[in-house]
Amino acid sequence: MSQIDSSLEPVRERSSLFLAHVRQDGAGRWLPHRLDEHLRGVAALAESFAATFAAGDWVKLAGLWHDLGKYRPAFQRYICGASGYDAHIETTPGRVDHSTVGALYAIKRMDGLGRILAYLIAGHHAGLPDWQSAENPASSLVRRLDQHDLLAEALDQSPPSDILDAPSPTSNPGQRDYALWIRLLFSCLVDADFLDTEQFMTPDKSELRGQYPTLAELEPRFEAHMAALAAGADDTPVNRIRAVVLERCRNAAEQTPGLFSLTVPTGGGKTLASLAFALRHARRHGKRRILYVIPYTSIIEQTADVFRGVFGENAVLEHHSNFDSDQETAHSRLACENWDASLIVTTNVQFFESLFAARSSRTRKLHNILDSVVILDEAQLLPPDFLTPILGTIRELSRHYGVSFVLCTATQPALTSRRDFDFSFDGLDGVREIIGDTAATRNLHEGLRRVEVTLPEDLQSPTSWEALAAELETHPRVLCIVDRRDDARILHGLLPAGTVHLSGLMCGQHRSNIIEDIKHRLKDAATPLRVVSTQLVEAGVDLDFPVVYRALAGLDSIAQAAGRCNREGRLFNLGQVVVFVPPTEPPKGHLRQARDAGRQLLLRRPPDPLAPELFTEYFQSLYWRKGAQRLDCKDIMTLLKYSSKLEFSFRTAAERFQLIPEIQAPVIVRYGDSERLLARLARPGDHLDRKTLRQLQRYVVNIPRRIHQRLLAEGAIEERQPGVYVQLASFYDPDIGLQVERASDYAPNDLIA
């Protein structure tokens, strides 16, 4: 774009028109988005978002002041010579700083309390800043507030008095955690800013928002689905127990909002039962949406597909991503979901990292978590290294923001607060168990007992892979679960042809295809079937084998493995779960610590290694081993601790709060339909086709970053877009998946353009 339509110039000369954005209409004319209209529009929208936690007066003011910097002559000159669409993103080189002015004005108007608005306004594009930053001083809020000349330039243009003189806020956070409260204010501001901008820049897209069905519309669909399931279910002990679990969930939904647990052995129907609780609880207490949070991306598609089968194709928002570039663009930011659907299925990583995020594109969804029901599936997998900040946020959201949580698992973690002479742990107190008291939980366990667990004679001495393979060959239908991808590959290679392999070396679509094939083959009891898998089958994958082998691990992992054995209770005798000691160590960190805690407990030879009461002791031992300080290993709580000077380190906390360390990187592999999709993926510099990118998530494998860098240097993979890497060489095996050890052996004609 070279110039704003010449018809606007006389108005510009009278300084009566200040621009926030510009766009072209269908006839090629440039249309203005008035700055005062944008400020008032964002203020009104943000105020409505924050009404759910009585803080609308704060974000209304933030909305009125967030773009005061656009009154600067430098910005107005810039927008007359460049696209307003791109000008909205000021982190791109050559853009004019327009967010610091509003932060300066907030300090001028409100002194110390103005820092709250200064965080929001200064960060509404680049992300919430640290008050001070030793690593990047120029980005710190205190440094940016030194630029007083910018404020004078803007005020010289006489912005409207109703904007400058708007009354100061009268509400306050009270007993709430200040850092979370500020992040929620920030969420309201940036979402309002994005939406108001989107409504002007891309009105067609804006009209597509908010078209998901409401919870009131979803509930009768759910009830009809459950009635059909009940009508077609066999009258078995397992199905009778599932009906009891469902009924207890429906009854518990009438209780007052807060913290709940649902402790049901694997195979007890807790996925749909917990959803029944959430739907009725939401209707009874006026909750706005349901979030189903899952630990693994490997099973999120399966759960989302189950829900789509219940509610329809367009009723579920499935949000996870293997591509999350730090370099935001106008396209990616305006396209980023803000969780305005009624039913959302997402991952632990997406949910909790967003709650601690600083980037505007990740935080804009936070205000839509409020007044909702959040189901934490497989709650035992909450990462211990971040347990203290996670539980602190859960407490805050439940106490002050109307969020009901359901901790859903077969192996309930020990999350009650604990005070000992050398161990202080702020956990979750007052959690209500949906199934009932301890006796009821024990009775449910006994009623769903379908397996017998066999422990090795010596829990210290390993079994060789060769000996284990020979033992597995004696079983015509068996599942063996190990902790490491290499272990699965090695053991698979020692077993007869036809043995099935499952691991993270296979892309999601490949794994889904294999799992569907396994389920199909399990229906014929006469078909031999041996499967070697990593722990990816232990949560949410409904397999039913008569015999399951599990490498020695944490007690919760052994219980999850047992859930893949005699799942439907159809065997005449109990299913067999065999624990063995593998010849390799689990990966360092949580898996190894869990293995050690599990082994220590199993050395006592409990009569029932899966008894519910053992899990409290197991998790207490696991957390005790880590120590209280290791439950916040990155010191997140200190970075976000309240001080009278409101000096928070939002950006540093966000950088440190990574549930999955950045030791792995994604590669889109050549499998199935990925070839066709890759042909549509834009080349560097072209417009990014986000729809195609999301479809390609099904064809991603994550590999260690050091191997990723080697493959890139060798030309075995290429960076097709920033952060988007594509396999070029032919080293994807139809049985094993990505075989990086073969990547250096490709011939030139193996390269795919």
N, C-alpha and C positions, 0 to 999 in steps of 0.2 A: 504494500500500500504506500502511495506516495503522499497524498494529501487528503485531509477531510474534505467532504463535499464543499465546494466554494460557497454554496448558499449559507453555510454556517459561519463564514468569516466575519460578516458584519456583527453578528452576535458575539463572536469571540472578542472582537475589538472593544466592545462595551464591557467586557469582563463579566457579563451576566450569565454566561454559560461555561461551566467547568465540567470537564468530561471525566467519567470513571472508566468507560470502555467505549469502543465503537465497533460496528460490524457492517457488512454489506448486505443489502436486501437482494431479492431476486433480480432486480433491475440494475444491480451494480452500484446503487447509491449508498453512500456511507451514512449510517444512522447513529445518533449519539445516545449514550446512556448517561444521563445527567448525574453528576456526582452527588448532589444533594438528595436526589431520588434514591440512589444506591445506598447512601448512608442511612436514610430513614427506613428503606426496605429491609436492610440487614438488621437494623436495630429492632424492628417489629418482629421479624422472624425469630431472631435469637431470643428475644424476650419471651415469645411463646414457647420455645424449647425449654427454657430455664424455669418456666412456671411450675414444672413438675417437682422442683426442689426449692421453690420460693426464693429464687435468686435472679428473677427477671430484670430487676432494676440495675444489677451489675452489668449484665451482657447487653442490655439496651444501651447503656452508656458506651460500652466497648464498641457496639455496632455504629453508634453515631460518630465515634472518634477514630475508628480503625483506619480509615483512608484519608485522614486530614492531610497527610503528606501529598495527596494528589492535587491539593490547591497550590502547591509550589509551581512557580513558572517553569522550572526545569521539567517537571513531569508533563505539564500541559503542552510545552513545546514538543516533547518526545512523543506524546500520544497523537499529535497532529501529523507526525511523520512516520509512525509505525503502527502496526496492528494492535488495537487494544486487547485483542484476545491474548497475544503474547505478552503484552505489557503487564497483565495481571500477575505474571510470575516474575518476581523481581530478583530471584536467585540466578537468572540467566545473565551472562556477561553483557554489560552495556545497559542494563535496566536501571531505572532511577529509583533510589530508596524512597518508598512512600509509607513505610510502616513505623519508622522511628518517630515521626512527628506526633502521632497520636499518643505514643507512650510518653513523650516529653510533656505533652499537654496534660495528661493524667496526673503526672507528678506535680506540675504547676498548679493544678486545681485542687488536688487532694493530699498533697505532701506524702507522708509515709504510706498511707493506704492506697495511694495512686500506684504503688508498685504492683498491686494485684492486677490492675488494668494494663499496666505497662508490660507485664509478662504476656498477656493475651494479645495486645495490639502489636507489640514488636515482633511477636512470633507467628502472626496469623498466616504468613507465607512460608517462612524459613523454618518454622517449628519453635516450640517453647524453648527459650534459652536458659542457660545457667546464669545465676546472678554474677558469678565470677568464674572464669575458666582459665586455668594455668596452661592447658593444652592449646586453646584457641582464644586468646584474650580478645581479639577483635570482634568475636561473635558474642561475647558476654554482654548481659544487659547493662551492667554498670558502665561499660565502655561506650555503648551506643547512646546512653543518656548524657554523654558529654557533648553531643552535637547540637548545641542550643541554636546555632544559626539556622538550622533547618526549620525549627519551629517559627522563628521570626519570619522567614520567607513565606511560610504558609499563612500565618496570621495577617500579614500585610495585604493579603487578597480578600480580607473581610468575609470569611465563611459565614453562613446564616447564623443569626444570634440564637435561634431555637436549638441549633446543634451545639454551639459553643457553651451556651448557658444552661444546658439541661441540668436538672437537679442531681445532686450526688446521691448515691445509694444509701438506703437506710437499713437494709437487711444485713445480716452477718452470718457466718457459718456456725456460730455457736460452738458446740462440742464436737463438731465434725473435724476430720482430718483436713487441714488446710491444703495440703499438696493435691489430694484427690479432688477436693472442691474446686481448686483452680483449674485442674485438668478438665473437669466437667464444664466449667464456664468456657474454657477454651474450645471444647467440642461444640458447644452451642454456637459460638461466634463463627468458627471456621465453616461449619456446615451451613449456617445461614449465609455466609459470604459466598460459598460455592454455589448454593442453590439460587441466590438472587442473581449472581453473575450468569449462571447457566440459563436462567429464564430469559435473560436478555440476549445472550450470545447464541444459544441453541434452543429456541423455544420448542421445537419439535421434540427434542429429547426430554425437556422439562415436563412435557405433557405425558410422557410415558411413565413417570414416577408414580408410586402409590397405587399401583394396580393389582397388588396382591390381595387375596381374599382375607377377610377379617377372621379373628378367632371365633366369633359368633357363627360365622359361616363354616368354619372348619369342624367345629364340634359335632354337628349332626352327621357329617361325612365319616368322622371317626367312629361314632356309635354304630352307624350302619355297617361299617367294615368289621367291627368287633363282633357284632351280632352274627354276621355271616361266618366269621371264623368259628365262633362257638357252635353254630349249627352244623358245621362240617367237621368238627374235631372228634376224634375217637375218644371214647370214655376210658381213658387211661389214668393211672395215679398221677402221672406228671401233668396231664392236662387239667385234672381236678385241682391240683395245687396251684397251677397258673391262674385258674379262675378265682381262687381265694386271694392270691396276690393282687389281682386286678381289682377285686372288690375292696380290699383294704386301702388301695391307693385312692379309689374314688371316695371312700369315706373320709380318709385323712385330708382330702382336698378342702373340706369344709373348715379346717382349723385356721387360726389366724396366721397371717404371713410370717415368714421367718426362715429358720434353718431346719431342714429335714434330712433324714438319711433313709435310704431304701436298701436294705441288706438282704439280697436274694441270691441263693446259689446259682451259678451259671446254668442256663437252660430253664430258669424259672419264669421267663417271660417279662423281665424287668424293663426292656426297652419300650414296649407298647404300654405296659402298666404305668411306667413313669410319665409317659405322654398323656395317659388318661388323667393322672393326678394333675398335671400341668394345665390341661385344658379346663378341667372343672375348677381348679384353684383360680385360674385367671378369670373365668366368668364370675365366680363367687366374689372375688375381691377387686375386680376392675383392672386387672393387669393388661398391659398393652401388647405384649408379645411373649413368645417362648423361644429360648435359645437352648439348643441341644449341643453341648460341648464335648468333643471326642478327642482322646489323646493322640490318635494316629491318623495321618492322612491316608494310610493304606486301607482304612475301613470307613472313612467318611462317606465315600461314594455309595457304599453298600447301605448305610443307614439312610442317606438321603433318598436312595431308590426305594427303600421300604416305605418311607413317608410319602413319596410321590405316588406309590401304589395305593396308599390310603386316601390321599387328598387331591391327587391330580398333578399333572406335569408342571403347572404354573403356580403352585401353592407354596413351594419350598425354596428359600434362598440358601444355596450351598456356597459357603465362602471359605476358601482356603487358596493358597497360592504358593507355587514353587518359584515364582518370579516376583521379586519385590525390590525393584531397583531403588537405590538411594537418590538417583537423579530424577526428580519429579518433572513432569511436563504438564502443560495445560491439558493435553488429552488424558493423561493418566489420572490427574487429580480430579478433573471434572467427571471422569467415568468411575471413580472409586465408589464402591457401595457405602451407604451410610446406615445400613441395617434398618431400613424403614419397612421391612416386611413383617408379617405376623409370626412366621415360623422360620427360624434360622438354624441351619446346621453348620457348625464351624469347629475349629480345632482348638486345643489348649493353647497352642502357640499364637494363633490369631486372637483369641479372646484375651488372654492374660498379657501378652506383649502389647496389645492395643491399650489396655488399662494403664500401662506404665510408659506408653510411647510419648514422644515429643513431636514427631512429624505430624503436620496438619492432616495429611492424607490418611493417616492411621487413627488419629484421635477423633475425627469428625463423627464417628459412629457412637462414641461413648454415651452421649446423652440418650440414645435410643435403647441403652441397656436398662435404664431406670424404669421402675414400675413394671418389671417383667418377672417371668419364672425362668430360672437358669438351672438346667439339669447337667450336672457334671458326671458324665458317664465314666466308668472305670476310675472312680475317685482315688483309688489307691495309687494311681500313677501321677498324682500331683508331684512335681519335682521337688525332692527334699532340699536341694540347694537354694530354692527360692520359696520355701514353705512359709517362712515368717511374713514376708511382704504379701504373698498371695492370700494367706489367711486374714491378714490385717485388712486387705481390700474387701474380701468377702464379708467380714464383720461390718465394715463401713457401709457397704451397699445394702446390706440387710437391715441395719439399724436406722439408717438415715435416708435411704433412697428407694424404699419400697420394693426391693428385690427379694424374692423367695428363692432359696437355693435348695436343690435336692442332690445329695451326695449318693450316687447310685453305683453300687458295686456288690460283688459276691464276697469281697474281703475288705471290710470297712477299716480304714486306717485309724490309728489312735491320735485324734486331733484335739482331745480335751486339754485345756490348759493344765500346766504342771509346774509346781513350785517345790524344788528340792534345794538342799544346801549348795549344790553345785550345778543345778540345771533349772533354768527359768524359761518357760515356754508359754507364750500367749497363743492359745489355740482357739477353737470354736466351742463355746459352752452353750448349753440349752438347746442342743440339736435333738429334734424329736424323731424317733425311729418309726417309720410308717408301719412296719410289720408288727410292732408291739414290743413287749419287754424281752429280756434276755431269754426267758423260757420259750416265748413264741418264736424267736429267731432260731433257737436250738431245735425246736420241733420242726420248723421248716427245713432245716438242714437234714434232719433225720428222714423226713418225708421225701426229700429229693436226693437221698444218698443212692448213687448209682454205680459207684466205683470202689475198688479196693486199692490202696496205695502200697506198693512194695518198695522198701528202701534197700540200698546195697548193704552188705555186711560191714563194709568198711567205708565210711563216708569221706575218707582221706585219700584212698588209693584209686587212681584213675583206671578206666577201662580203655583199651586201645580202640582206635576206629575199626581196625580189622576184626577184633573180637565182637565189637558192637554190631558191625555189619552182618557177621555170621549169625548172631542171635536174632537180628531183625528178619533175616531170611527165613527163620522158622515160623514166622507169622504171615499168613497170606494177606491179611488186611491190618496194617499198622501205620501209625503216625509217629514220627520221631521229631522232637523239637529241640533245637540247639540255640545258643545265644549269638553265634557269630556267622557272618556270611561265608567266610572261608571254611568254617566247620561244615556247613550245609553242603558246600560244593565238594569238599573232600569225601564226606560220607556218601553223598549221592554217587560219586564215581566208583565206590566200592560195592555198590548194590547192583542187582541184576538189571538188565535192560528193561525199560518200561517203568522204572521207579520215577516218581514225580518229584520235582524240585520246586521249592518256593522260597524266595528271599528278596531282600531289597535290591539285589542286582537286576531284578526284573522290573520293568515299568508297571504302572498301575493297571493299564489295560491288559498287559500280559498276565499279571497276577489274577485279575478278575476272570479272564478266560480260563486259566488253569483251575481256579477255585470252582467255577461252574462245572467244568469237566469232572472234577473230583466229586462234587455233589451228585452229578448224574451217574457216575460209576458206583457210588455208594448205595444207590437204590437197588442195585442187583447184588444180593448177598453172595452170589457165587463168583463174582468177578474179583480176582486178586488185585490188591491195590496197596502199594507201599509209598508213603510220602515222607520226604525229609524237608523240614521247614525251619526257618528262624521263628522267633517269638511273634511275628506279625500275625499268626493265626490265633493268638491267644485272646484276642479281644474282638468280639463282634463278628467273628467268622463262624457260621453255624455248620460245623462238621461233626460227624458222628461215627467214630471208630470204636471197634471192640477193644483195641489195645492201643495205648499211647505211652511212648517213652519220652521222658523229660530229663534233659541235662540238669544236674543239681543247680538250684537257683533259689531266689527268695521264695518264701512260703506262698506269697500271693501269685507268683508265676506258676508254681506247681498246681495251685488251685485252678488257675485259668486253663492250664493244659488239661487238667482233669475234666474241665467243662467240654472238651472235644471228645470225650470218651463216654459211650453209652448215653449220649445226651438225651435221647427220647425215652430211655428206660425200657427198651424193647428186648434186651437180652434176658435170657432165662436166669443167668447168673450175673453177678456184678461185673462191670467192665474192669479191665486191668490197667493200672497206671504204674509204670516202672520208672523209678528214679535211678539215674546212673551218674557216675563221676566222669566227666569227659577228660581227655588228655590235654586240653588247653584251658587256660584261665579265661574267665569272662573279661570283657573290656574294663579298663580301669574306670573308677567312678562308681556311680550308683549301682550298676549291675553287679559289680564285684562286692560292694558293701552289702547288698541285699543277699547275695549268695552266702557270705560269711555269717550274716545274722540268721539266715534260714538253717544253715548247717549246725550252728550252735544249738538251736532249738531242737532239731531232729536228732541230735546225739542223745537226747533223753529218751528216744524211742517212744513217742506218744502213741497210744492205742489208735487214735484217729488223727493223722497229721493234718486233716482239713477241718477239725473242729472249730467252730466260730470263736470260742474263747481264746484260742491260740493266736489269733491274728492281732488282738490287742497287745499281747505280750511281744509278738514279733515286731510290730511297728514301733512300739516303745523302745525295743532293743535297737532297731535300725536308727531311729532318730537320736537315741542316746549315744550310739557309736559316733555319729556325726558331730554331736555337741551342739549346743544352742547357737553358737556363733556360726556354725557351718550351715544352719538352716536359713541363713541370709548371707551366703558366701560372698556376694558382691557388695555387701554393706549398703543395700538399697535404702533401708530405713534411715540410716544416717544422712544420706544425700537428700532425702525428702522430709527430714525432721523439721518441725515448726520452730521458728525463732521469731522474736519480736521484730526483727528487722526484715523478715520475710525473704531470707536469702536461701533460695532453693537451688538445687542442681538438677533441673529437669532433664536436660539433654544428656548429661553424664549418666544419670540413672537409666534413661532409655537405652543408651548404648550398652550398658552393663547387663540389663535385664534381657537376656537371650536364653530362652529355655533350651534351644538347640544351638550349641556353640558353632561359630562359623568355621568349622573344620571340614565341612563338606560343601560341594558345589553341584548344581544341577546340569544335566546333559539331556537334551531331547534325542532319543534313540530312534533307529530305523526299525520300526516294528509295525506291522498291520497297516492301519490307515494313516500313520504318521507321514508317509511319503507324499500322499495327496495334500495333507495339511501343510507340510513344509514347503510345497510348491507355492502356497498362497502367503507364506510368511514373508513380510517385507524385507528388503535388503537394507543395510545400514543407511540412514539418512532419509528413508521413506517413512510415510505415515505408518504407525504401528497398528496392525489389525488385532485389536484386543480380543475379539471373539475367537479368532483362530488361535491366539495365544492361550486362551483358556481351554480350548479343546485339546491343545497340545500338552496340557498338564498331565493328561492320562498317559503320556509317553515319556515321562521324565524319570531318570535314575540319578540319585545323588551319590557322588563318589568323593573320597578324600580329596581335599583341596590340593595337596602336593601331587597326587596323580592327575588331577584335573589340569594343573599347570603344565605337567609333562606332556599330556596329550595335546594341549593347545600348542606347545612349542614344536611338537612333532608333526603338526598338521592333521592329527587324527580327529580333532574337533575344531570348530570355528565359532567365533562370536558373531551371530547373525544380527542381533540387536544388543544394546547395552544390557549385560547380565543374562542374555539368552544364548546358550551354547548348543550347537547341533553336532551330532555324530556324523563324521564323514567316512571314516574307514569301516570296513566290514568286520566288526568284532562283537556283534550282538548274536548270541547263540539262542536258538529257539527253545532249548531246554533249560539252560542255565541263566540266560540274560546277558548282561554286559560282562565281557571277559577282557578286562583291561590288560591282562598279561599278553594278549594277542595283538594289542593295538600297534606295537612296533613292527609287526610282521606283515603288514598289509602291502600289497603291490600297488603301483601307480594306477592300474586300471580298476582298483577297488574303490577309488575315490568317487564320490557321487557329487555332482555339481549342484 
